[in-house]
Amino acid sequence: MKKIIFFVLLILIFNSFIFAHSIMKSVDKQAEKIKIAVTILPQKYLVDKISGGEVICYALVPPGYNPGTFRLKPSQAIDLSKSKIYFRIGKVAFELSNIKKISQINKNLEIIDTSLGVNFIVAQEKCHQGHLDPHIWLSTKSLELQAKIIYKTLCRELPLKKEELKSNYINLINELKSLNQDVQKILKSLKSRTFFVYHPAWAYFARDYGLKQIALEKGGKKPSVGYLKEFIDNVKKYKAKVIFVQREFAQSSPQTVAKEAGLKVVSLSPLQYDVKDSILSAAKALLENE
Ligand SMILES: [Zn+2]
């Protein structure tokens, strides 16, 4: 009997050693992974999709924050000092005002601009400093360009994973192409080609599908009385029924104007992680709220 107990104990001890070893191994593997910073969550979506979890990617602008005004927190320096690459989205104000600081925190950090090759739109309103509209992630075509830069960089960093990266990348491109077709189909039956928003985040989306956005926000600020009148005139002219808002921007201003102009307030999520869903949901919201 004693012998049996002894053997059972021996087996249990042996198993727990194996278990601890495998945990240590996976912790090690996590620690070995390259750390990659991006500015906003939609970029993390692209990196995660292509890397298939082979890198650790994090967004500098946390969920719910406005990349127009968010400032780097001291606590983020630790992550940045351990990161190898930083994928910029190009022109958002967060980058324009923090990029020096970021490169000072980690002098070895490779900063790669994923907006290279994008056909930028000159901003109607300077809401993010600079004269170019920064919201390039809300276009499947521009997402494809960004994905290509991310894919090439990851292939260079993970040469042993090339095959896996390639198939992930091809899948992503196919998904973006079919999303583009789906959105085209949804918007085909749209009668009014003009839509109303608080913050002008949808210029690239509008360009892709022959639409026009009219923003209530002016130059990153609440509208003046004069502009408000012009806005309400446009609402009447286009017989608009809704104004689209996003949680990162002041909600009280659009609520008041919406009441005055007889508009329903509908929320869109241009900064959420699943950027494909942002684009598809926007198209559906336009059709549903015509
Ligand atoms: Zn913006």
Residues whose N, C-alpha, C, O or C-beta is under 5 A from the ligand:
A	BS01	ZN	A201
